């Protein structure tokens, strides 16, 4: 990977968007436009669709494509995209309103 004096990057991946079929084409273009870094959101609900079932292929694929295109990756772990199973399993971790009443998170 070529070193540069500064980071010149863009946010690229946010959970389901863009579609996985577009990653290779997009990262090639990002590199061609002389960006050297992408920011990737690791959305909990995408990475762990079922309790204890982690989609490591998702992470491996974006990292491999980034490496092929000489791009650095910054991960942002996005907990607000909690999976449905976690919302049901951990009800004691729901948000609490100003009156102390728990409410179901709406972001999934």
Phi and psi restraints in degrees (range 20) as a CNS / XPLOR table:
assign (resid 1 and name C) (resid 2 and name N)
       (resid 2 and name CA) (resid 2 and name C) 1.0 -73.0 20.0 2
assign (resid 2 and name N) (resid 2 and name CA)
       (resid 2 and name C) (resid 3 and name N) 1.0 135.2 20.0 2
assign (resid 2 and name C) (resid 3 and name N)
       (resid 3 and name CA) (resid 3 and name C) 1.0 -83.9 20.0 2
assign (resid 3 and name N) (resid 3 and name CA)
       (resid 3 and name C) (resid 4 and name N) 1.0 147.8 20.0 2
assign (resid 3 and name C) (resid 4 and name N)
       (resid 4 and name CA) (resid 4 and name C) 1.0 -133.4 20.0 2
assign (resid 4 and name N) (resid 4 and name CA)
       (resid 4 and name C) (resid 5 and name N) 1.0 162.9 20.0 2
assign (resid 4 and name C) (resid 5 and name N)
       (resid 5 and name CA) (resid 5 and name C) 1.0 -74.6 20.0 2
assign (resid 5 and name N) (resid 5 and name CA)
       (resid 5 and name C) (resid 6 and name N) 1.0 -23.5 20.0 2
assign (resid 5 and name C) (resid 6 and name N)
       (resid 6 and name CA) (resid 6 and name C) 1.0 -146.9 20.0 2
assign (resid 6 and name N) (resid 6 and name CA)
       (resid 6 and name C) (resid 7 and name N) 1.0 161.7 20.0 2
assign (resid 6 and name C) (resid 7 and name N)
       (resid 7 and name CA) (resid 7 and name C) 1.0 -83.1 20.0 2
assign (resid 7 and name N) (resid 7 and name CA)
       (resid 7 and name C) (resid 8 and name N) 1.0 127.8 20.0 2
assign (resid 7 and name C) (resid 8 and name N)
       (resid 8 and name CA) (resid 8 and name C) 1.0 -126.5 20.0 2
assign (resid 8 and name N) (resid 8 and name CA)
       (resid 8 and name C) (resid 9 and name N) 1.0 100.9 20.0 2
assign (resid 8 and name C) (resid 9 and name N)
       (resid 9 and name CA) (resid 9 and name C) 1.0 -136.3 20.0 2
assign (resid 9 and name N) (resid 9 and name CA)
       (resid 9 and name C) (resid 10 and name N) 1.0 179.9 20.0 2
assign (resid 9 and name C) (resid 10 and name N)
       (resid 10 and name CA) (resid 10 and name C) 1.0 -148.0 20.0 2
assign (resid 10 and name N) (resid 10 and name CA)
       (resid 10 and name C) (resid 11 and name N) 1.0 152.0 20.0 2
assign (resid 10 and name C) (resid 11 and name N)
       (resid 11 and name CA) (resid 11 and name C) 1.0 -76.0 20.0 2
assign (resid 11 and name N) (resid 11 and name CA)
       (resid 11 and name C) (resid 12 and name N) 1.0 132.1 20.0 2
assign (resid 11 and name C) (resid 12 and name N)
       (resid 12 and name CA) (resid 12 and name C) 1.0 -119.3 20.0 2
assign (resid 12 and name N) (resid 12 and name CA)
       (resid 12 and name C) (resid 13 and name N) 1.0 -60.0 20.0 2
assign (resid 12 and name C) (resid 13 and name N)
       (resid 13 and name CA) (resid 13 and name C) 1.0 -106.4 20.0 2
assign (resid 13 and name N) (resid 13 and name CA)
       (resid 13 and name C) (resid 14 and name N) 1.0 126.9 20.0 2
assign (resid 13 and name C) (resid 14 and name N)
       (resid 14 and name CA) (resid 14 and name C) 1.0 -128.4 20.0 2
assign (resid 14 and name N) (resid 14 and name CA)
       (resid 14 and name C) (resid 15 and name N) 1.0 79.0 20.0 2
assign (resid 14 and name C) (resid 15 and name N)
       (resid 15 and name CA) (resid 15 and name C) 1.0 70.1 20.0 2
assign (resid 15 and name N) (resid 15 and name CA)
       (resid 15 and name C) (resid 16 and name N) 1.0 -107.7 20.0 2
assign (resid 15 and name C) (resid 16 and name N)
       (resid 16 and name CA) (resid 16 and name C) 1.0 -89.6 20.0 2
assign (resid 16 and name N) (resid 16 and name CA)
       (resid 16 and name C) (resid 17 and name N) 1.0 0.8 20.0 2
assign (resid 16 and name C) (resid 17 and name N)
       (resid 17 and name CA) (resid 17 and name C) 1.0 -128.4 20.0 2
assign (resid 17 and name N) (resid 17 and name CA)
       (resid 17 and name C) (resid 18 and name N) 1.0 129.3 20.0 2
assign (resid 17 and name C) (resid 18 and name N)
       (resid 18 and name CA) (resid 18 and name C) 1.0 -74.9 20.0 2
assign (resid 18 and name N) (resid 18 and name CA)
       (resid 18 and name C) (resid 19 and name N) 1.0 168.5 20.0 2
assign (resid 18 and name C) (resid 19 and name N)
       (resid 19 and name CA) (resid 19 and name C) 1.0 -60.2 20.0 2
assign (resid 19 and name N) (resid 19 and name CA)
       (resid 19 and name C) (resid 20 and name N) 1.0 143.3 20.0 2
assign (resid 19 and name C) (resid 20 and name N)
       (resid 20 and name CA) (resid 20 and name C) 1.0 -55.0 20.0 2
assign (resid 20 and name N) (resid 20 and name CA)
       (resid 20 and name C) (resid 21 and name N) 1.0 -31.3 20.0 2
assign (resid 20 and name C) (resid 21 and name N)
       (resid 21 and name CA) (resid 21 and name C) 1.0 -66.5 20.0 2
assign (resid 21 and name N) (resid 21 and name CA)
       (resid 21 and name C) (resid 22 and name N) 1.0 -15.1 20.0 2
assign (resid 21 and name C) (resid 22 and name N)
       (resid 22 and name CA) (resid 22 and name C) 1.0 -95.8 20.0 2
assign (resid 22 and name N) (resid 22 and name CA)
       (resid 22 and name C) (resid 23 and name N) 1.0 -12.6 20.0 2
assign (resid 22 and name C) (resid 23 and name N)
       (resid 23 and name CA) (resid 23 and name C) 1.0 -55.3 20.0 2
assign (resid 23 and name N) (resid 23 and name CA)
       (resid 23 and name C) (resid 24 and name N) 1.0 -51.1 20.0 2
assign (resid 23 and name C) (resid 24 and name N)
       (resid 24 and name CA) (resid 24 and name C) 1.0 -59.7 20.0 2
assign (resid 24 and name N) (resid 24 and name CA)
       (resid 24 and name C) (resid 25 and name N) 1.0 -47.4 20.0 2
assign (resid 24 and name C) (resid 25 and name N)
       (resid 25 and name CA) (resid 25 and name C) 1.0 -63.4 20.0 2
assign (resid 25 and name N) (resid 25 and name CA)
       (resid 25 and name C) (resid 26 and name N) 1.0 -44.3 20.0 2
assign (resid 25 and name C) (resid 26 and name N)
       (resid 26 and name CA) (resid 26 and name C) 1.0 -66.3 20.0 2
assign (resid 26 and name N) (resid 26 and name CA)
       (resid 26 and name C) (resid 27 and name N) 1.0 -45.0 20.0 2
assign (resid 26 and name C) (resid 27 and name N)
       (resid 27 and name CA) (resid 27 and name C) 1.0 -66.9 20.0 2
assign (resid 27 and name N) (resid 27 and name CA)
       (resid 27 and name C) (resid 28 and name N) 1.0 -33.9 20.0 2
assign (resid 27 and name C) (resid 28 and name N)
       (resid 28 and name CA) (resid 28 and name C) 1.0 -62.1 20.0 2
assign (resid 28 and name N) (resid 28 and name CA)
       (resid 28 and name C) (resid 29 and name N) 1.0 -43.9 20.0 2
assign (resid 28 and name C) (resid 29 and name N)
       (resid 29 and name CA) (resid 29 and name C) 1.0 -66.8 20.0 2
assign (resid 29 and name N) (resid 29 and name CA)
       (resid 29 and name C) (resid 30 and name N) 1.0 -41.9 20.0 2
assign (resid 29 and name C) (resid 30 and name N)
       (resid 30 and name CA) (resid 30 and name C) 1.0 -58.3 20.0 2
assign (resid 30 and name N) (resid 30 and name CA)
       (resid 30 and name C) (resid 31 and name N) 1.0 -44.4 20.0 2
assign (resid 30 and name C) (resid 31 and name N)
       (resid 31 and name CA) (resid 31 and name C) 1.0 -65.8 20.0 2
assign (resid 31 and name N) (resid 31 and name CA)
       (resid 31 and name C) (resid 32 and name N) 1.0 -42.6 20.0 2
assign (resid 31 and name C) (resid 32 and name N)
       (resid 32 and name CA) (resid 32 and name C) 1.0 -60.7 20.0 2
assign (resid 32 and name N) (resid 32 and name CA)
       (resid 32 and name C) (resid 33 and name N) 1.0 -29.8 20.0 2
assign (resid 32 and name C) (resid 33 and name N)
       (resid 33 and name CA) (resid 33 and name C) 1.0 -84.1 20.0 2
assign (resid 33 and name N) (resid 33 and name CA)
       (resid 33 and name C) (resid 34 and name N) 1.0 8.3 20.0 2
assign (resid 33 and name C) (resid 34 and name N)
       (resid 34 and name CA) (resid 34 and name C) 1.0 73.1 20.0 2
assign (resid 34 and name N) (resid 34 and name CA)
       (resid 34 and name C) (resid 35 and name N) 1.0 20.9 20.0 2
assign (resid 34 and name C) (resid 35 and name N)
       (resid 35 and name CA) (resid 35 and name C) 1.0 -73.2 20.0 2
assign (resid 35 and name N) (resid 35 and name CA)
       (resid 35 and name C) (resid 36 and name N) 1.0 152.8 20.0 2
assign (resid 35 and name C) (resid 36 and name N)
       (resid 36 and name CA) (resid 36 and name C) 1.0 -122.4 20.0 2
assign (resid 36 and name N) (resid 36 and name CA)
       (resid 36 and name C) (resid 37 and name N) 1.0 -1.1 20.0 2
assign (resid 36 and name C) (resid 37 and name N)
       (resid 37 and name CA) (resid 37 and name C) 1.0 -146.9 20.0 2
assign (resid 37 and name N) (resid 37 and name CA)
       (resid 37 and name C) (resid 38 and name N) 1.0 142.2 20.0 2
assign (resid 37 and name C) (resid 38 and name N)
       (resid 38 and name CA) (resid 38 and name C) 1.0 -125.3 20.0 2
assign (resid 38 and name N) (resid 38 and name CA)
       (resid 38 and name C) (resid 39 and name N) 1.0 149.0 20.0 2
assign (resid 38 and name C) (resid 39 and name N)
       (resid 39 and name CA) (resid 39 and name C) 1.0 -105.0 20.0 2
assign (resid 39 and name N) (resid 39 and name CA)
       (resid 39 and name C) (resid 40 and name N) 1.0 130.9 20.0 2
assign (resid 39 and name C) (resid 40 and name N)
       (resid 40 and name CA) (resid 40 and name C) 1.0 -121.1 20.0 2
assign (resid 40 and name N) (resid 40 and name CA)
       (resid 40 and name C) (resid 41 and name N) 1.0 124.0 20.0 2
assign (resid 40 and name C) (resid 41 and name N)
       (resid 41 and name CA) (resid 41 and name C) 1.0 -83.8 20.0 2
assign (resid 41 and name N) (resid 41 and name CA)
       (resid 41 and name C) (resid 42 and name N) 1.0 123.7 20.0 2
assign (resid 41 and name C) (resid 42 and name N)
       (resid 42 and name CA) (resid 42 and name C) 1.0 -96.0 20.0 2
assign (resid 42 and name N) (resid 42 and name CA)
       (resid 42 and name C) (resid 43 and name N) 1.0 98.6 20.0 2
assign (resid 42 and name C) (resid 43 and name N)
       (resid 43 and name CA) (resid 43 and name C) 1.0 -87.6 20.0 2
assign (resid 43 and name N) (resid 43 and name CA)
       (resid 43 and name C) (resid 44 and name N) 1.0 121.6 20.0 2
assign (resid 43 and name C) (resid 44 and name N)
       (resid 44 and name CA) (resid 44 and name C) 1.0 -50.9 20.0 2
assign (resid 44 and name N) (resid 44 and name CA)
       (resid 44 and name C) (resid 45 and name N) 1.0 -46.1 20.0 2
assign (resid 44 and name C) (resid 45 and name N)
       (resid 45 and name CA) (resid 45 and name C) 1.0 -64.6 20.0 2
assign (resid 45 and name N) (resid 45 and name CA)
       (resid 45 and name C) (resid 46 and name N) 1.0 -23.3 20.0 2
assign (resid 45 and name C) (resid 46 and name N)
       (resid 46 and name CA) (resid 46 and name C) 1.0 -84.2 20.0 2
assign (resid 46 and name N) (resid 46 and name CA)
       (resid 46 and name C) (resid 47 and name N) 1.0 -41.7 20.0 2
assign (resid 46 and name C) (resid 47 and name N)
       (resid 47 and name CA) (resid 47 and name C) 1.0 -74.3 20.0 2
assign (resid 47 and name N) (resid 47 and name CA)
       (resid 47 and name C) (resid 48 and name N) 1.0 -32.5 20.0 2
assign (resid 47 and name C) (resid 48 and name N)
       (resid 48 and name CA) (resid 48 and name C) 1.0 -129.6 20.0 2
assign (resid 48 and name N) (resid 48 and name CA)
       (resid 48 and name C) (resid 49 and name N) 1.0 75.6 20.0 2
assign (resid 48 and name C) (resid 49 and name N)
       (resid 49 and name CA) (resid 49 and name C) 1.0 -65.8 20.0 2
assign (resid 49 and name N) (resid 49 and name CA)
       (resid 49 and name C) (resid 50 and name N) 1.0 -23.8 20.0 2
assign (resid 49 and name C) (resid 50 and name N)
       (resid 50 and name CA) (resid 50 and name C) 1.0 -133.7 20.0 2
assign (resid 50 and name N) (resid 50 and name CA)
       (resid 50 and name C) (resid 51 and name N) 1.0 152.2 20.0 2
assign (resid 50 and name C) (resid 51 and name N)
       (resid 51 and name CA) (resid 51 and name C) 1.0 -53.8 20.0 2
assign (resid 51 and name N) (resid 51 and name CA)
       (resid 51 and name C) (resid 52 and name N) 1.0 115.7 20.0 2
assign (resid 51 and name C) (resid 52 and name N)
       (resid 52 and name CA) (resid 52 and name C) 1.0 83.3 20.0 2
assign (resid 52 and name N) (resid 52 and name CA)
       (resid 52 and name C) (resid 53 and name N) 1.0 -0.3 20.0 2
assign (resid 52 and name C) (resid 53 and name N)
       (resid 53 and name CA) (resid 53 and name C) 1.0 -105.9 20.0 2
assign (resid 53 and name N) (resid 53 and name CA)
       (resid 53 and name C) (resid 54 and name N) 1.0 102.4 20.0 2
assign (resid 53 and name C) (resid 54 and name N)
       (resid 54 and name CA) (resid 54 and name C) 1.0 -103.9 20.0 2
assign (resid 54 and name N) (resid 54 and name CA)
       (resid 54 and name C) (resid 55 and name N) 1.0 131.8 20.0 2
assign (resid 54 and name C) (resid 55 and name N)
       (resid 55 and name CA) (resid 55 and name C) 1.0 -88.3 20.0 2
assign (resid 55 and name N) (resid 55 and name CA)
       (resid 55 and name C) (resid 56 and name N) 1.0 81.2 20.0 2
assign (resid 55 and name C) (resid 56 and name N)
       (resid 56 and name CA) (resid 56 and name C) 1.0 -69.5 20.0 2
assign (resid 56 and name N) (resid 56 and name CA)
       (resid 56 and name C) (resid 57 and name N) 1.0 -23.3 20.0 2
assign (resid 56 and name C) (resid 57 and name N)
       (resid 57 and name CA) (resid 57 and name C) 1.0 -60.5 20.0 2
assign (resid 57 and name N) (resid 57 and name CA)
       (resid 57 and name C) (resid 58 and name N) 1.0 -35.0 20.0 2
assign (resid 57 and name C) (resid 58 and name N)
       (resid 58 and name CA) (resid 58 and name C) 1.0 -58.4 20.0 2
assign (resid 58 and name N) (resid 58 and name CA)
       (resid 58 and name C) (resid 59 and name N) 1.0 -49.0 20.0 2
assign (resid 58 and name C) (resid 59 and name N)
       (resid 59 and name CA) (resid 59 and name C) 1.0 -68.3 20.0 2
assign (resid 59 and name N) (resid 59 and name CA)
       (resid 59 and name C) (resid 60 and name N) 1.0 -45.6 20.0 2
assign (resid 59 and name C) (resid 60 and name N)
       (resid 60 and name CA) (resid 60 and name C) 1.0 -59.8 20.0 2
assign (resid 60 and name N) (resid 60 and name CA)
       (resid 60 and name C) (resid 61 and name N) 1.0 -42.3 20.0 2
assign (resid 60 and name C) (resid 61 and name N)
       (resid 61 and name CA) (resid 61 and name C) 1.0 -64.1 20.0 2
assign (resid 61 and name N) (resid 61 and name CA)
       (resid 61 and name C) (resid 62 and name N) 1.0 -46.7 20.0 2
assign (resid 61 and name C) (resid 62 and name N)
       (resid 62 and name CA) (resid 62 and name C) 1.0 -67.7 20.0 2
assign (resid 62 and name N) (resid 62 and name CA)
       (resid 62 and name C) (resid 63 and name N) 1.0 -36.3 20.0 2
assign (resid 62 and name C) (resid 63 and name N)
       (resid 63 and name CA) (resid 63 and name C) 1.0 -67.3 20.0 2
assign (resid 63 and name N) (resid 63 and name CA)
       (resid 63 and name C) (resid 64 and name N) 1.0 -41.5 20.0 2
assign (resid 63 and name C) (resid 64 and name N)
       (resid 64 and name CA) (resid 64 and name C) 1.0 -64.4 20.0 2
assign (resid 64 and name N) (resid 64 and name CA)
       (resid 64 and name C) (resid 65 and name N) 1.0 -43.3 20.0 2
assign (resid 64 and name C) (resid 65 and name N)
       (resid 65 and name CA) (resid 65 and name C) 1.0 -65.1 20.0 2
assign (resid 65 and name N) (resid 65 and name CA)
       (resid 65 and name C) (resid 66 and name N) 1.0 -39.4 20.0 2
assign (resid 65 and name C) (resid 66 and name N)
       (resid 66 and name CA) (resid 66 and name C) 1.0 -62.8 20.0 2
assign (resid 66 and name N) (resid 66 and name CA)
       (resid 66 and name C) (resid 67 and name N) 1.0 -45.0 20.0 2
assign (resid 66 and name C) (resid 67 and name N)
       (resid 67 and name CA) (resid 67 and name C) 1.0 -62.0 20.0 2
assign (resid 67 and name N) (resid 67 and name CA)
       (resid 67 and name C) (resid 68 and name N) 1.0 -43.6 20.0 2
assign (resid 67 and name C) (resid 68 and name N)
       (resid 68 and name CA) (resid 68 and name C) 1.0 -58.9 20.0 2
assign (resid 68 and name N) (resid 68 and name CA)
       (resid 68 and name C) (resid 69 and name N) 1.0 -28.4 20.0 2
assign (resid 68 and name C) (resid 69 and name N)
       (resid 69 and name CA) (resid 69 and name C) 1.0 -106.1 20.0 2
assign (resid 69 and name N) (resid 69 and name CA)
       (resid 69 and name C) (resid 70 and name N) 1.0 15.2 20.0 2
assign (resid 69 and name C) (resid 70 and name N)
       (resid 70 and name CA) (resid 70 and name C) 1.0 57.9 20.0 2
assign (resid 70 and name N) (resid 70 and name CA)
       (resid 70 and name C) (resid 71 and name N) 1.0 42.1 20.0 2
assign (resid 70 and name C) (resid 71 and name N)
       (resid 71 and name CA) (resid 71 and name C) 1.0 -112.6 20.0 2
assign (resid 71 and name N) (resid 71 and name CA)
       (resid 71 and name C) (resid 72 and name N) 1.0 137.1 20.0 2
assign (resid 71 and name C) (resid 72 and name N)
       (resid 72 and name CA) (resid 72 and name C) 1.0 -82.5 20.0 2
assign (resid 72 and name N) (resid 72 and name CA)
       (resid 72 and name C) (resid 73 and name N) 1.0 157.8 20.0 2
assign (resid 72 and name C) (resid 73 and name N)
       (resid 73 and name CA) (resid 73 and name C) 1.0 -125.9 20.0 2
assign (resid 73 and name N) (resid 73 and name CA)
       (resid 73 and name C) (resid 74 and name N) 1.0 131.5 20.0 2
assign (resid 73 and name C) (resid 74 and name N)
       (resid 74 and name CA) (resid 74 and name C) 1.0 -110.9 20.0 2
assign (resid 74 and name N) (resid 74 and name CA)
       (resid 74 and name C) (resid 75 and name N) 1.0 122.6 20.0 2
assign (resid 74 and name C) (resid 75 and name N)
       (resid 75 and name CA) (resid 75 and name C) 1.0 -94.0 20.0 2
assign (resid 75 and name N) (resid 75 and name CA)
       (resid 75 and name C) (resid 76 and name N) 1.0 138.6 20.0 2
assign (resid 75 and name C) (resid 76 and name N)
       (resid 76 and name CA) (resid 76 and name C) 1.0 -120.9 20.0 2
assign (resid 76 and name N) (resid 76 and name CA)
       (resid 76 and name C) (resid 77 and name N) 1.0 112.2 20.0 2
assign (resid 76 and name C) (resid 77 and name N)
       (resid 77 and name CA) (resid 77 and name C) 1.0 -83.0 20.0 2
assign (resid 77 and name N) (resid 77 and name CA)
       (resid 77 and name C) (resid 78 and name N) 1.0 115.3 20.0 2
assign (resid 77 and name C) (resid 78 and name N)
       (resid 78 and name CA) (resid 78 and name C) 1.0 -101.6 20.0 2
assign (resid 78 and name N) (resid 78 and name CA)
       (resid 78 and name C) (resid 79 and name N) 1.0 97.3 20.0 2
assign (resid 78 and name C) (resid 79 and name N)
       (resid 79 and name CA) (resid 79 and name C) 1.0 -75.9 20.0 2
assign (resid 79 and name N) (resid 79 and name CA)
       (resid 79 and name C) (resid 80 and name N) 1.0 -20.4 20.0 2
assign (resid 79 and name C) (resid 80 and name N)
       (resid 80 and name CA) (resid 80 and name C) 1.0 -64.9 20.0 2
assign (resid 80 and name N) (resid 80 and name CA)
       (resid 80 and name C) (resid 81 and name N) 1.0 -21.2 20.0 2
assign (resid 80 and name C) (resid 81 and name N)
       (resid 81 and name CA) (resid 81 and name C) 1.0 -88.0 20.0 2
assign (resid 81 and name N) (resid 81 and name CA)
       (resid 81 and name C) (resid 82 and name N) 1.0 51.0 20.0 2
assign (resid 81 and name C) (resid 82 and name N)
       (resid 82 and name CA) (resid 82 and name C) 1.0 -62.4 20.0 2
assign (resid 82 and name N) (resid 82 and name CA)
       (resid 82 and name C) (resid 83 and name N) 1.0 141.1 20.0 2
assign (resid 82 and name C) (resid 83 and name N)
       (resid 83 and name CA) (resid 83 and name C) 1.0 -71.8 20.0 2
assign (resid 83 and name N) (resid 83 and name CA)
       (resid 83 and name C) (resid 84 and name N) 1.0 155.1 20.0 2
assign (resid 83 and name C) (resid 84 and name N)
       (resid 84 and name CA) (resid 84 and name C) 1.0 -54.6 20.0 2
assign (resid 84 and name N) (resid 84 and name CA)
       (resid 84 and name C) (resid 85 and name N) 1.0 -42.6 20.0 2
assign (resid 84 and name C) (resid 85 and name N)
       (resid 85 and name CA) (resid 85 and name C) 1.0 -60.9 20.0 2
assign (resid 85 and name N) (resid 85 and name CA)
       (resid 85 and name C) (resid 86 and name N) 1.0 -37.5 20.0 2
assign (resid 85 and name C) (resid 86 and name N)
       (resid 86 and name CA) (resid 86 and name C) 1.0 -72.1 20.0 2
assign (resid 86 and name N) (resid 86 and name CA)
       (resid 86 and name C) (resid 87 and name N) 1.0 -37.2 20.0 2
assign (resid 86 and name C) (resid 87 and name N)
       (resid 87 and name CA) (resid 87 and name C) 1.0 -62.3 20.0 2
assign (resid 87 and name N) (resid 87 and name CA)
       (resid 87 and name C) (resid 88 and name N) 1.0 -40.2 20.0 2
assign (resid 87 and name C) (resid 88 and name N)
       (resid 88 and name CA) (resid 88 and name C) 1.0 -73.8 20.0 2
assign (resid 88 and name N) (resid 88 and name CA)
       (resid 88 and name C) (resid 89 and name N) 1.0 -39.4 20.0 2
assign (resid 88 and name C) (resid 89 and name N)
       (resid 89 and name CA) (resid 89 and name C) 1.0 -73.6 20.0 2
assign (resid 89 and name N) (resid 89 and name CA)
       (resid 89 and name C) (resid 90 and name N) 1.0 -35.7 20.0 2
assign (resid 89 and name C) (resid 90 and name N)
       (resid 90 and name CA) (resid 90 and name C) 1.0 -114.3 20.0 2
assign (resid 90 and name N) (resid 90 and name CA)
       (resid 90 and name C) (resid 91 and name N) 1.0 58.2 20.0 2
assign (resid 90 and name C) (resid 91 and name N)
       (resid 91 and name CA) (resid 91 and name C) 1.0 -60.9 20.0 2
assign (resid 91 and name N) (resid 91 and name CA)
       (resid 91 and name C) (resid 92 and name N) 1.0 -26.7 20.0 2
assign (resid 91 and name C) (resid 92 and name N)
       (resid 92 and name CA) (resid 92 and name C) 1.0 -73.6 20.0 2
assign (resid 92 and name N) (resid 92 and name CA)
       (resid 92 and name C) (resid 93 and name N) 1.0 -4.4 20.0 2
assign (resid 92 and name C) (resid 93 and name N)
       (resid 93 and name CA) (resid 93 and name C) 1.0 -105.5 20.0 2
assign (resid 93 and name N) (resid 93 and name CA)
       (resid 93 and name C) (resid 94 and name N) 1.0 9.7 20.0 2
assign (resid 93 and name C) (resid 94 and name N)
       (resid 94 and name CA) (resid 94 and name C) 1.0 -65.2 20.0 2
assign (resid 94 and name N) (resid 94 and name CA)
       (resid 94 and name C) (resid 95 and name N) 1.0 158.9 20.0 2
assign (resid 94 and name C) (resid 95 and name N)
       (resid 95 and name CA) (resid 95 and name C) 1.0 -61.9 20.0 2
assign (resid 95 and name N) (resid 95 and name CA)
       (resid 95 and name C) (resid 96 and name N) 1.0 156.0 20.0 2
assign (resid 95 and name C) (resid 96 and name N)
       (resid 96 and name CA) (resid 96 and name C) 1.0 -123.7 20.0 2
assign (resid 96 and name N) (resid 96 and name CA)
       (resid 96 and name C) (resid 97 and name N) 1.0 133.4 20.0 2
assign (resid 96 and name C) (resid 97 and name N)
       (resid 97 and name CA) (resid 97 and name C) 1.0 -80.3 20.0 2
assign (resid 97 and name N) (resid 97 and name CA)
       (resid 97 and name C) (resid 98 and name N) 1.0 -177.2 20.0 2
assign (resid 97 and name C) (resid 98 and name N)
       (resid 98 and name CA) (resid 98 and name C) 1.0 -64.4 20.0 2
assign (resid 98 and name N) (resid 98 and name CA)
       (resid 98 and name C) (resid 99 and name N) 1.0 -15.9 20.0 2
assign (resid 98 and name C) (resid 99 and name N)
       (resid 99 and name CA) (resid 99 and name C) 1.0 -99.4 20.0 2
assign (resid 99 and name N) (resid 99 and name CA)
       (resid 99 and name C) (resid 100 and name N) 1.0 3.8 20.0 2
assign (resid 99 and name C) (resid 100 and name N)
       (resid 100 and name CA) (resid 100 and name C) 1.0 84.9 20.0 2
assign (resid 100 and name N) (resid 100 and name CA)
       (resid 100 and name C) (resid 101 and name N) 1.0 9.7 20.0 2
assign (resid 100 and name C) (resid 101 and name N)
       (resid 101 and name CA) (resid 101 and name C) 1.0 -89.9 20.0 2
assign (resid 101 and name N) (resid 101 and name CA)
       (resid 101 and name C) (resid 102 and name N) 1.0 127.0 20.0 2
assign (resid 101 and name C) (resid 102 and name N)
       (resid 102 and name CA) (resid 102 and name C) 1.0 -70.8 20.0 2
assign (resid 102 and name N) (resid 102 and name CA)
       (resid 102 and name C) (resid 103 and name N) 1.0 146.4 20.0 2
assign (resid 102 and name C) (resid 103 and name N)
       (resid 103 and name CA) (resid 103 and name C) 1.0 -137.2 20.0 2
assign (resid 103 and name N) (resid 103 and name CA)
       (resid 103 and name C) (resid 104 and name N) 1.0 148.9 20.0 2
assign (resid 103 and name C) (resid 104 and name N)
       (resid 104 and name CA) (resid 104 and name C) 1.0 -67.6 20.0 2
assign (resid 104 and name N) (resid 104 and name CA)
       (resid 104 and name C) (resid 105 and name N) 1.0 130.1 20.0 2
assign (resid 104 and name C) (resid 105 and name N)
       (resid 105 and name CA) (resid 105 and name C) 1.0 -61.3 20.0 2
assign (resid 105 and name N) (resid 105 and name CA)
       (resid 105 and name C) (resid 106 and name N) 1.0 140.1 20.0 2
assign (resid 105 and name C) (resid 106 and name N)
       (resid 106 and name CA) (resid 106 and name C) 1.0 -95.8 20.0 2
assign (resid 106 and name N) (resid 106 and name CA)
       (resid 106 and name C) (resid 107 and name N) 1.0 -19.4 20.0 2
assign (resid 106 and name C) (resid 107 and name N)
       (resid 107 and name CA) (resid 107 and name C) 1.0 -84.7 20.0 2
assign (resid 107 and name N) (resid 107 and name CA)
       (resid 107 and name C) (resid 108 and name N) 1.0 126.7 20.0 2
